[in-house]
Amino acid sequence: MQRVERVVVLALDGVYPFELGIPSRILGAARGRYEVLTCTVDGRPVRTNADFSVTVEHGPEVIGTADTVIITSMPEDRIPGELPEPVAAALARIPAHARVVSICTGAFVLAAAGLLDGRRATTHWHVAERFRRAFPRVTLDPDVLFVEDGRFLTSAGAASGVDICLHLVRQDHGSAVANFVARCCVVPPFREGGQAQYIVQPVPEYAAVSTAATRAWALERLGEPLTLAELAAHARMSLRTFARRFNDEVGLSPGRWLIQQRVARARDLLESSALTVDQIAAEVGFATGASLRQHLHAAIGISPQAYRRTFQTAR
């Protein structure tokens, strides 16, 4: 019988409604693999940053039953200077084994509770300097979508909450389930945690030539040794123009983007096929099995064999 993971979302005063709904929407699309409960520190309704409040079914006692606890965000002017006692009491209920996740400014709450001391973390880039001043014992990386340090995961602003919830699904159940959830929710299935929080020109000017067609073309040819010159030629741009426009649209260099796509495809094949590591490496465009091992370890910290054992056993 499939085990159902209990996820408890703590809504604090001033919570953003969008971020509050992300865990339920994303994890709830995983076909019964998660039970998502929402609570407040006292079980009472809580104000949002919009023109309405939310009423919850649970008080802080459900935190003690959680496998994963998610702290959602609030506006900058609602971030507490010191952790209010009811919030501290609620966080004290988190089981020692539970994963602890923050979305956006929720990282301030975890840091104020001392849970991020000596760890890497991220939060929204706009409040990064405030975070650094308040919590010098936390190693802040304000340039990434999310950070995982042991059982603590922190994410950047707004939509990165989608990325981190998909990461949880992928971590628990593999890429196939995460991709299914992404399709159901019509969101990108994979953005690596180390991807930039923001990019210089997220939306190209009207009528500007995009690199989207070349990216789609490259995804169909991951097994080939694609070069920057070949990509630029397909896009009918100079090398310099293509590299600049690609980075503006994607937030990554073409080379780094290709590595991410190859690692993602390798993970799919490790889960779903009986191909050897060397065969998978050739299929996704890494020159050798050793190269695949190196890039997979850099991305997720484990070997192909360990990854396959984990997810094929889960399946």
C-alpha positions as CSV (number, residue, x, y, z in Angstrom):
1,M,0.0,0.0,0.0
2,Q,1.3,3.4,-0.9
3,R,2.4,5.6,2.0
4,V,0.8,9.0,2.1
5,E,3.1,11.8,3.2
6,R,1.6,14.4,5.5
7,V,2.5,17.9,4.7
8,V,1.5,20.7,7.1
9,V,1.5,24.3,5.8
10,L,1.8,27.0,8.4
11,A,0.0,30.2,7.5
12,L,1.2,33.3,9.3
13,D,-0.2,36.8,9.6
14,G,0.0,38.6,6.3
15,V,0.5,35.4,4.2
16,Y,0.5,35.8,0.4
17,P,-2.5,33.8,-0.9
18,F,-0.6,32.7,-4.0
19,E,2.2,31.1,-2.0
20,L,-0.2,29.7,0.5
21,G,-2.0,27.7,-2.2
22,I,1.1,26.3,-3.9
23,P,1.7,23.2,-1.7
24,S,-1.9,22.1,-1.9
25,R,-2.1,22.7,-5.7
26,I,1.2,21.0,-6.6
27,L,1.4,18.2,-4.1
28,G,-2.4,17.7,-4.4
29,A,-1.9,16.8,-8.0
30,A,0.3,13.8,-7.1
31,R,-2.6,11.3,-7.1
32,G,-3.0,10.8,-3.4
33,R,0.6,10.6,-2.5
34,Y,0.4,13.6,-0.2
35,E,-2.1,14.8,2.4
36,V,-1.8,18.6,2.7
37,L,-3.2,20.3,5.8
38,T,-3.1,24.0,6.5
39,C,-2.9,25.4,10.0
40,T,-2.3,28.7,11.9
41,V,-0.5,29.2,15.2
42,D,-3.8,29.2,17.1
43,G,-6.3,27.6,14.7
44,R,-8.0,30.9,14.1
45,P,-8.4,32.8,10.8
46,V,-5.4,34.7,9.6
47,R,-5.2,37.8,7.5
48,T,-3.6,37.7,4.1
49,N,-1.8,40.6,2.3
50,A,-4.9,40.8,0.1
51,D,-8.4,42.1,1.1
52,F,-9.5,38.9,2.7
53,S,-8.6,36.5,5.5
54,V,-8.4,32.7,5.4
55,T,-10.1,30.3,7.7
56,V,-8.2,27.0,8.4
57,E,-9.4,23.7,9.8
58,H,-6.4,23.0,12.0
59,G,-4.3,24.5,14.9
60,P,-0.6,24.0,15.6
61,E,-1.0,20.5,17.0
62,V,-1.0,19.0,13.5
63,I,2.6,20.2,13.0
64,G,3.6,17.5,15.4
65,T,2.2,14.8,13.0
66,A,3.9,16.2,9.9
67,D,6.4,14.5,7.6
68,T,7.1,17.9,5.9
69,V,6.4,21.3,7.3
70,I,6.1,24.3,4.9
71,I,6.4,27.9,6.1
72,T,4.9,30.3,3.5
73,S,5.7,34.0,3.0
74,M,4.5,37.4,4.0
75,P,5.2,40.9,2.8
76,E,8.4,42.6,3.9
77,D,6.6,44.9,6.3
78,R,5.1,41.9,8.1
79,I,8.3,40.1,8.7
80,P,8.7,40.0,12.5
81,G,11.9,41.5,14.0
82,E,11.7,38.9,16.7
83,L,9.9,35.6,16.6
84,P,6.5,35.9,18.4
85,E,6.1,33.4,21.1
86,P,3.1,31.6,19.5
87,V,5.1,31.2,16.3
88,A,8.1,29.9,18.2
89,A,5.8,27.4,20.1
90,A,4.3,26.2,16.8
91,L,7.7,25.6,15.3
92,A,8.8,23.8,18.4
93,R,6.3,21.1,17.5
94,I,8.1,20.2,14.3
95,P,9.2,16.5,14.6
96,A,12.9,15.8,14.5
97,H,12.6,13.7,11.4
98,A,10.4,16.1,9.4
99,R,11.6,18.1,6.3
100,V,11.2,21.8,6.8
101,V,10.6,24.0,3.8
102,S,10.2,27.8,3.4
103,I,8.9,29.8,0.5
104,C,10.3,33.3,0.0
105,T,10.3,35.3,3.2
106,G,9.3,32.3,5.2
107,A,13.1,31.8,5.5
108,F,13.1,34.7,8.0
109,V,10.9,32.7,10.3
110,L,13.1,29.6,10.2
111,A,16.2,31.7,10.7
112,A,14.7,33.6,13.6
113,A,14.0,30.2,15.2
114,G,17.6,29.2,14.9
115,L,16.8,26.4,12.5
116,L,19.1,27.7,9.8
117,D,22.2,28.5,11.9
118,G,25.3,27.1,10.2
119,R,23.3,26.1,7.1
120,R,23.0,27.4,3.5
121,A,19.7,29.1,2.6
122,T,18.0,31.5,0.2
123,T,15.2,33.9,0.2
124,H,13.8,36.6,-2.1
125,W,16.7,38.6,-3.6
126,H,15.0,41.9,-2.6
127,V,15.3,41.2,1.1
128,A,18.7,39.5,1.0
129,E,20.7,42.2,2.7
130,R,18.2,42.5,5.5
131,F,18.4,38.7,5.9
132,R,22.2,38.8,6.0
133,R,22.3,41.6,8.7
134,A,19.7,39.8,10.8
135,F,21.2,36.3,10.6
136,P,24.9,36.3,10.1
137,R,25.2,32.6,11.1
138,V,23.3,31.6,8.0
139,T,25.1,31.3,4.7
140,L,22.8,33.1,2.3
141,D,22.8,32.5,-1.4
142,P,20.4,35.1,-2.9
143,D,20.9,34.2,-6.5
144,V,19.3,30.8,-6.7
145,L,15.8,29.4,-6.9
146,F,16.1,27.1,-3.9
147,V,18.7,25.5,-1.5
148,E,18.6,22.1,0.1
149,D,20.7,21.6,3.2
150,G,19.9,18.4,4.9
151,R,16.3,18.3,5.9
152,F,15.9,22.1,5.5
153,L,14.9,23.5,2.1
154,T,14.5,27.2,1.4
155,S,13.2,28.8,-1.8
156,A,13.1,32.3,-3.3
157,G,10.1,34.4,-4.2
158,A,6.7,33.4,-5.4
159,A,6.9,30.9,-8.3
160,S,10.0,29.3,-6.8
161,G,7.5,27.7,-4.4
162,V,6.3,25.7,-7.4
163,D,9.9,24.6,-8.1
164,I,10.6,23.5,-4.6
165,C,7.3,21.6,-4.3
166,L,8.1,19.8,-7.6
167,H,11.5,19.1,-6.2
168,L,9.9,17.4,-3.2
169,V,7.7,15.2,-5.6
170,R,10.8,14.3,-7.7
171,Q,12.8,13.5,-4.6
172,D,10.0,11.3,-3.1
173,H,8.6,9.7,-6.2
174,G,10.9,10.3,-9.2
175,S,10.8,12.3,-12.4
176,A,7.9,10.6,-14.0
177,V,5.5,11.5,-11.2
178,A,7.0,15.1,-11.0
179,N,6.5,15.5,-14.7
180,F,2.9,14.3,-14.5
181,V,2.2,16.8,-11.7
182,A,3.8,19.6,-13.8
183,R,1.6,18.7,-16.8
184,C,-1.5,18.7,-14.6
185,C,-0.6,22.1,-13.2
186,V,0.7,23.5,-16.6
187,V,4.0,24.6,-15.1
188,P,7.6,23.9,-16.2
189,P,8.5,20.4,-15.0
190,F,12.1,21.1,-14.1
191,R,14.1,24.2,-13.0
192,E,17.3,23.3,-11.2
193,G,17.6,24.9,-7.7
194,G,20.8,26.6,-8.8
195,Q,19.1,28.5,-11.6
196,A,19.2,32.3,-11.3
197,Q,16.3,33.9,-9.3
198,Y,15.8,36.6,-11.9
199,I,17.1,37.4,-15.4
200,V,17.9,40.6,-17.1
201,Q,15.3,40.5,-19.8
202,P,12.6,37.8,-18.8
203,V,10.3,38.8,-21.7
204,P,11.9,39.7,-25.1
205,E,10.8,42.8,-26.8
206,Y,7.9,42.4,-29.2
207,A,8.9,40.9,-32.5
208,A,12.4,40.0,-31.2
209,V,13.8,36.8,-32.4
210,S,13.6,34.1,-29.7
211,T,15.8,31.2,-28.9
212,A,12.8,29.0,-28.1
213,A,12.8,27.2,-31.4
214,T,16.5,26.4,-31.1
215,R,16.0,25.1,-27.5
216,A,13.2,22.8,-28.7
217,W,15.5,21.6,-31.6
218,A,18.3,21.0,-29.1
219,L,16.1,18.9,-26.8
220,E,15.4,16.5,-29.7
221,R,19.2,16.1,-30.2
222,L,20.6,15.8,-26.7
223,G,22.6,12.8,-27.8
224,E,24.6,14.8,-30.3
225,P,27.7,16.9,-29.3
226,L,25.9,20.2,-29.8
227,T,28.2,23.2,-29.9
228,L,27.4,26.9,-29.4
229,A,28.2,27.5,-33.0
230,E,25.6,24.9,-34.1
231,L,23.0,26.4,-31.8
232,A,23.7,29.9,-33.0
233,A,23.6,28.8,-36.6
234,H,20.2,27.1,-36.1
235,A,18.9,30.4,-34.5
236,R,20.4,32.4,-37.4
237,M,22.3,34.6,-35.0
238,S,25.9,35.5,-34.4
239,L,27.6,33.7,-31.5
240,R,27.6,36.8,-29.3
241,T,24.0,37.7,-30.0
242,F,22.8,34.1,-29.5
243,A,24.6,33.7,-26.2
244,R,23.3,37.1,-24.9
245,R,19.7,36.5,-26.0
246,F,19.8,32.9,-24.7
247,N,20.9,34.1,-21.2
248,D,18.3,36.9,-21.3
249,E,15.5,34.4,-22.0
250,V,16.6,31.5,-19.9
251,G,18.8,32.9,-17.2
252,L,21.6,30.4,-18.0
253,S,24.3,30.1,-20.5
254,P,23.6,27.7,-23.4
255,G,26.3,25.3,-22.1
256,R,24.9,25.2,-18.6
257,W,21.3,24.8,-19.9
258,L,22.4,21.8,-22.0
259,I,24.0,20.1,-19.0
260,Q,20.8,20.6,-17.0
261,Q,18.7,19.1,-19.7
262,R,21.0,16.1,-20.2
263,V,21.0,15.4,-16.4
264,A,17.2,15.6,-16.3
265,R,16.9,13.2,-19.3
266,A,19.5,10.9,-17.7
267,R,17.4,10.8,-14.5
268,D,14.3,9.8,-16.4
269,L,16.3,7.0,-18.1
270,L,17.8,5.8,-14.8
271,E,14.3,5.5,-13.4
272,S,12.5,4.0,-16.4
273,S,15.0,2.0,-18.4
274,A,17.4,-0.9,-18.0
275,L,20.1,0.9,-20.0
276,T,23.6,0.9,-18.5
277,V,25.2,4.1,-17.3
278,D,27.4,4.2,-20.4
279,Q,24.4,3.7,-22.7
280,I,22.5,6.4,-20.9
281,A,25.5,8.8,-21.1
282,A,25.6,8.2,-24.9
283,E,21.8,8.7,-25.2
284,V,21.8,12.1,-23.5
285,G,25.0,13.5,-24.9
286,F,27.7,13.0,-22.3
287,A,30.9,11.7,-23.8
288,T,31.4,8.9,-21.2
289,G,29.8,7.3,-18.2
290,A,32.3,9.0,-16.0
291,S,31.1,12.4,-17.3
292,L,27.5,11.5,-16.5
293,R,28.5,10.4,-13.0
294,Q,30.3,13.7,-12.5
295,H,27.4,15.9,-13.6
296,L,24.8,13.9,-11.8
297,H,26.8,14.1,-8.6
298,A,27.3,17.8,-9.0
299,A,23.5,18.3,-9.6
300,I,22.0,16.0,-6.8
301,G,25.0,14.6,-4.9
302,I,24.7,10.9,-5.6
303,S,25.9,8.4,-8.2
304,P,23.7,7.0,-11.1
305,Q,23.7,3.6,-9.4
306,A,22.4,5.0,-6.1
307,Y,19.8,7.1,-7.9
308,R,18.6,4.1,-9.8
309,R,18.4,2.0,-6.7
310,T,16.4,4.6,-4.8
311,F,13.8,5.3,-7.5
312,Q,13.4,1.8,-9.0
313,T,12.9,0.5,-5.4
314,A,10.3,3.2,-4.8
315,R,8.5,2.3,-8.1
